[in-house]
Amino acid sequence: MGANRAKEIIEQVEKVVIGKREAIELAVICLLSKGHLLIEDIPGVGKTTLARTLAQTLGCDFGRIQFTPDTLPSDVTGVSVYRMNDGEFRYMPGGIMHQIVLADEINRATPKTQASLLEAMEERQVSVDGKTYELPKPFMVMATENPLDELGTYQLPEAQLDRFFLKLSLGYPSREEEEQIVEQFLHNAEWKKIKSQVAAKEILRMQEEVEKVFVHPDLISFVLEMAEKTREHRELRLGASPRAVLALIRGAQASAYVENREYVIPDDVIKVLYPVLSHRLLLTAEARMNQKTPEKILAEIRSRVVLPVLIGNDK
């Protein structure tokens, strides 16, 4: 039942974000894994459209924070305001106090403002003036960023990158896909107005069902060995963290769930391997000079680690 609903979400988003089925599936996998999504690409290819359209399908409270160099941490977390009439401080919620939050162009904000998201993303709460405020459930941050060589961008802190469950890129559409986009733009005024497919309570139930998907010990061993190899690699100054290992396993469970399976197969792990790990791997200076990328190094490691072959679900 839940898997069918996940497919409905994907198909609904695909009506607006044309030709990006794989990216949409990964975004839904991120949601079902209780993770946060980072979308990096050049301006104008549909990053914000994907985030907003996905939010519209979920039946959740939606908020948007437009990050700029003068955005303050209090704009994100909220602030305590003194009220003269009752002589008390009252908490005024910031932009983070929504179930689905679009953090648009997150890397245009200063590092201090970026860091204000850390507690919210990890603990699902914010602390303001010594008091803690719980965030609504479900809670998901969908952040967009421009490439670092764009003017006015800042590097995301390593700790924050590790808190993003996965990272994806959209890229340019094909000629045929772009013709469809133009056709909808010219002749369908309602093409970006879609109906929500699920309610918040249903999303929470689906997230719980994902946690029950069976993962074979051999697949867990494969994930652990991949992580260990990244930590030992001479061209990486930072490998996969334990949080990354858990994210990779949970993402594989969510991938299986979307495909209406009660067990994970090797293809599920491979599907989320690069989106979950690549943004968490930091290159050495020498590797950058040699024009290496985290994806290339992951491919090298993957070629040396044997992926188990399972018979059926092999429970």
Phi and psi in degrees as a GROMACS rama.xvg file:
@    title "Ramachandran Plot"
@    xaxis  label "Phi"
@    yaxis  label "Psi"
@TYPE xy
-64.0172  -37.6512  GLY-2
-62.7506  -38.5943  ALA-3
-63.428  -37.3246  ASN-4
-66.9319  -36.7278  ARG-5
-61.6824  -41.888  ALA-6
-62.2315  -38.3667  LYS-7
-63.3741  -39.8959  GLU-8
-61.2199  -47.008  ILE-9
-60.5599  -46.1546  ILE-10
-65.8627  -35.6171  GLU-11
-67.3805  -44.5636  GLN-12
-64.0559  -35.5812  VAL-13
-65.5749  -19.2765  GLU-14
-66.3397  -27.0216  LYS-15
-102.88  -47.4028  VAL-16
-91.5517  90.3075  VAL-17
-79.9287  134.016  ILE-18
77.5596  14.151  GLY-19
-122.368  46.1436  LYS-20
-57.3543  -44.7312  ARG-21
-63.6971  -43.1518  GLU-22
-64.1831  -39.8608  ALA-23
-64.9505  -42.9159  ILE-24
-60.7298  -42.3639  GLU-25
-64.5428  -36.9068  LEU-26
-63.9276  -41.0588  ALA-27
-68.4571  -39.3093  VAL-28
-58.3762  -42.1686  ILE-29
-61.0374  -44.7203  CYS-30
-60.3596  -47.7277  LEU-31
-68.9858  -19.4453  LEU-32
-91.4785  4.43913  SER-33
63.036  33.2712  LYS-34
-104.772  -179.121  GLY-35
-118.196  146.37  HIS-36
-112.747  133.572  LEU-37
-116.579  124.29  LEU-38
-115.838  115.836  ILE-39
-116.37  130.737  GLU-40
-173.549  174.949  ASP-41
-69.182  158.896  ILE-42
-62.721  144.572  PRO-43
91.9231  6.42498  GLY-44
-102.162  2.5086  VAL-45
109.985  17.962  GLY-46
-60.8589  -53.308  LYS-47
-66.7881  -36.2212  THR-48
-61.6743  -43.0668  THR-49
-61.7878  -47.8476  LEU-50
-62.9165  -46.215  ALA-51
-67.1308  -41.9203  ARG-52
-65.0927  -41.709  THR-53
-61.0316  -43.4212  LEU-54
-60.9755  -38.3463  ALA-55
-66.5257  -24.6959  GLN-56
-82.3429  -10.8321  THR-57
-96.4602  -8.00624  LEU-58
64.9693  29.8454  GLY-59
-113.698  160.07  CYS-60
-65.7172  129.459  ASP-61
-120.941  136.329  PHE-62
-137.151  154.519  GLY-63
-129.415  132.849  ARG-64
-115.482  117.203  ILE-65
-91.1365  106.328  GLN-66
-79.9488  132.68  PHE-67
-137.837  168.666  THR-68
-59.3238  -23.5626  PRO-69
-100.618  10.6544  ASP-70
-69.3276  132.31  THR-71
-99.8545  155.759  LEU-72
-55.6299  -35.1567  PRO-73
-67.2843  -24.8691  SER-74
-65.493  -26.6441  ASP-75
-87.831  -54.3874  VAL-76
-86.6702  -24.7623  THR-77
104.804  178.02  GLY-78
-150.243  151.871  VAL-79
-90.9636  128.538  SER-80
-116.814  131.699  VAL-81
-78.0021  128.121  TYR-82
-104.427  118.659  ARG-83
-65.6452  -34.8607  MET-84
-67.928  -31.3934  ASN-85
-118.702  1.13507  ASP-86
66.5914  27.2822  GLY-87
-129.591  159.092  GLU-88
-86.8528  136.509  PHE-89
-120.453  132.203  ARG-90
-75.2827  126.122  TYR-91
-106.855  112.507  MET-92
-60.3598  145.6  PRO-93
-93.0712  -173.198  GLY-94
-66.0633  -16.6457  GLY-95
-76.9543  -14.8968  ILE-96
-80.4365  59.1699  MET-97
-140.65  162.748  HIS-98
-72.065  -43.9302  GLN-99
-117.823  120.081  ILE-100
-117.529  123.744  VAL-101
-93.7637  110.073  LEU-102
-94.7516  91.8708  ALA-103
-83.5293  129.669  ASP-104
52.8793  54.4988  GLU-105
-59.6086  -31.7491  ILE-106
-85.091  11.9053  ASN-107
-89.8664  -13.6293  ARG-108
-83.0765  160.713  ALA-109
-71.0193  157.699  THR-110
-54.2081  -36.5115  PRO-111
-63.2117  -41.5099  LYS-112
-70.661  -39.3375  THR-113
-58.9526  -40.6736  GLN-114
-66.7691  -19.8792  ALA-115
-66.7334  -14.224  SER-116
-84.7259  -14.2457  LEU-117
-60.0575  -50.3818  LEU-118
-63.1556  -41.5268  GLU-119
-62.4061  -42.0254  ALA-120
-71.2487  -33.4728  MET-121
-92.2862  -46.3159  GLU-122
-99.6251  -6.44521  GLU-123
57.5574  41.0847  ARG-124
-157.833  163.893  GLN-125
-130.073  149.894  VAL-126
-116.532  124.187  SER-127
-131.559  120.848  VAL-128
51.7832  44.7585  ASP-129
81.6523  -1.61188  GLY-130
-111.415  145.994  LYS-131
-107.211  136.073  THR-132
-125.245  124.251  TYR-133
-73.4016  143.965  GLU-134
-88.1628  154.193  LEU-135
-67.3855  159.312  PRO-136
-116.429  142.21  LYS-137
-67.9513  161.867  PRO-138
-132.318  132.067  PHE-139
-149.892  132.124  MET-140
-99.3624  124.78  VAL-141
-113.338  108.317  MET-142
-107.305  140.59  ALA-143
-111.952  147.219  THR-144
-144.59  151.739  GLU-145
-92.5184  154.736  ASN-146
-55.3675  150.633  PRO-147
-64.0377  -21.1399  LEU-148
-81.2994  -1.52663  ASP-149
-74.3531  148.167  GLU-150
-64.9795  136.059  LEU-151
79.4684  26.4724  GLY-152
-110.898  152.699  THR-153
-121.219  147.963  TYR-154
-68.7073  132.23  GLN-155
-69.366  138.652  LEU-156
-59.5886  150.332  PRO-157
-58.6333  -40.909  GLU-158
-62.3977  -34.8691  ALA-159
-75.9257  -39.1118  GLN-160
-57.0016  -39.987  LEU-161
-68.3773  -20.1735  ASP-162
-85.0396  -12.4849  ARG-163
-80.9186  124.579  PHE-164
-61.5733  -46.9559  PHE-165
-150.976  163.015  LEU-166
-127.938  136.731  LYS-167
-137.15  164.042  LEU-168
-132.056  146.111  SER-169
-94.9744  -46.563  LEU-170
76.7554  172.525  GLY-171
-72.3967  147.465  TYR-172
-75.1606  161.102  PRO-173
-72.3863  171.153  SER-174
-60.4572  -44.0002  ARG-175
-64.7791  -41.7799  GLU-176
-65.7304  -39.1578  GLU-177
-69.1122  -32.3133  GLU-178
-63.3565  -39.004  GLU-179
-64.0968  -40.8671  GLN-180
-61.4774  -45.0496  ILE-181
-64.9457  -40.4274  VAL-182
-60.7491  -45.4374  GLU-183
-65.9238  -39.9312  GLN-184
-61.6224  -38.6613  PHE-185
-82.0762  -32.9114  LEU-186
-120.957  -1.00722  HIS-187
-134.127  95.939  ASN-188
-68.1738  -18.8012  ALA-189
-100.372  12.4815  GLU-190
-65.8932  -22.7024  TRP-191
-98.7553  3.50327  LYS-192
-101.9  104.96  LYS-193
-120.774  160.608  ILE-194
-94.2564  147.93  LYS-195
-67.8528  143.637  SER-196
-103.824  -24.0504  GLN-197
-138.471  164.356  VAL-198
-103.389  163.575  ALA-199
-58.4496  -41.7007  ALA-200
-62.283  -35.1144  LYS-201
-69.4181  -36.1133  GLU-202
-63.2182  -42.622  ILE-203
-61.5396  -38.5391  LEU-204
-67.491  -41.4192  ARG-205
-63.3084  -39.0466  MET-206
-63.1096  -37.8696  GLN-207
-67.3667  -37.2474  GLU-208
-67.0129  -35.103  GLU-209
-59.7927  -38.2835  VAL-210
-65.9559  -16.941  GLU-211
-93.8656  -3.03671  LYS-212
-67.0743  133.096  VAL-213
-74.9127  135.909  PHE-214
-121.521  121.154  VAL-215
-68.9124  141.4  HIS-216
-55.5488  -32.2798  PRO-217
-65.1223  -35.3326  ASP-218
-71.0806  -36.3269  LEU-219
-63.3924  -40.8638  ILE-220
-62.059  -39.1134  SER-221
-61.437  -45.7238  PHE-222
-61.8148  -44.6022  VAL-223
-63.5954  -39.1926  LEU-224
-68.5668  -39.4953  GLU-225
-59.6879  -45.2057  MET-226
-62.571  -42.8759  ALA-227
-62.5507  -40.1976  GLU-228
-65.1501  -35.1471  LYS-229
-66.7224  -34.4289  THR-230
-72.94  -24.1849  ARG-231
-94.349  -11.1339  GLU-232
-68.5575  131.736  HIS-233
-71.0574  -16.8138  ARG-234
-97.4669  4.74701  GLU-235
-116.999  126.779  LEU-236
-90.3953  -11.5794  ARG-237
-146.009  121.187  LEU-238
-98.1277  -165.411  GLY-239
-71.7928  131.51  ALA-240
-83.5265  165.948  SER-241
-56.1277  -33.7041  PRO-242
-62.5087  -36.8572  ARG-243
-65.8238  -39.1455  ALA-244
-60.5518  -47.7056  VAL-245
-63.9033  -38.2729  LEU-246
-64.1576  -39.7637  ALA-247
-64.6409  -41.1618  LEU-248
-67.7077  -45.115  ILE-249
-65.974  -38.0906  ARG-250
-63.5743  -38.2418  GLY-251
-64.8211  -38.6947  ALA-252
-61.9794  -43.9004  GLN-253
-66.1239  -36.978  ALA-254
-61.5483  -43.9972  SER-255
-63.0225  -40.1927  ALA-256
-62.103  -43.8938  TYR-257
-61.4731  -32.4731  VAL-258
-86.9897  9.89551  GLU-259
64.5249  38.7473  ASN-260
-115.014  148.592  ARG-261
-95.4782  8.25913  GLU-262
-147.638  152.898  TYR-263
-89.3497  138.882  VAL-264
-114.391  164.616  ILE-265
-54.029  -35.6008  PRO-266
-60.8004  -31.5984  ASP-267
-64.784  -41.944  ASP-268
-65.0296  -45.6065  VAL-269
-64.1935  -34.6336  ILE-270
-60.3077  -37.5284  LYS-271
-103.431  -1.67271  VAL-272
-57.3958  -54.9976  LEU-273
-71.7451  -45.4519  TYR-274
-61.0215  -31.4862  PRO-275
-82.5494  -36.7193  VAL-276
-97.5594  -33.2921  LEU-277
-59.7034  -40.3703  SER-278
-76.1843  -11.0992  HIS-279
-91.4845  -10.8642  ARG-280
-94.39  124.623  LEU-281
-108.902  129.016  LEU-282
-81.1751  153.361  LEU-283
-74.9912  164.195  THR-284
-60.3244  -39.4077  ALA-285
-64.3378  -40.4952  GLU-286
-63.85  -39.5279  ALA-287
-65.0239  -39.6927  ARG-288
-63.9173  -32.1183  MET-289
-86.1069  9.93826  ASN-290
60.5646  34.0996  GLN-291
-80.0745  157.409  LYS-292
-130.313  157.383  THR-293
-56.5596  -35.2595  PRO-294
-64.7635  -41.4652  GLU-295
-64.8502  -42.0215  LYS-296
-67.5913  -39.4005  ILE-297
-61.2942  -40.0772  LEU-298
-63.7571  -39.3283  ALA-299
-62.6791  -45.6313  GLU-300
-64.9877  -42.6814  ILE-301
-59.59  -35.5493  ARG-302
-68.9399  -17.6952  SER-303
-102.45  -9.54065  ARG-304
-106.526  126.128  VAL-305
-77.8811  124.859  VAL-306
-84.6932  125.362  LEU-307
-64.5174  148.203  PRO-308
-106.146  119.185  VAL-309
-105.358  146.267  LEU-310
-98.5293  111.918  ILE-311
63.9955  -140.679  GLY-312
-89.9303  -10.686  ASN-313
47.2399  46.129  ASP-314
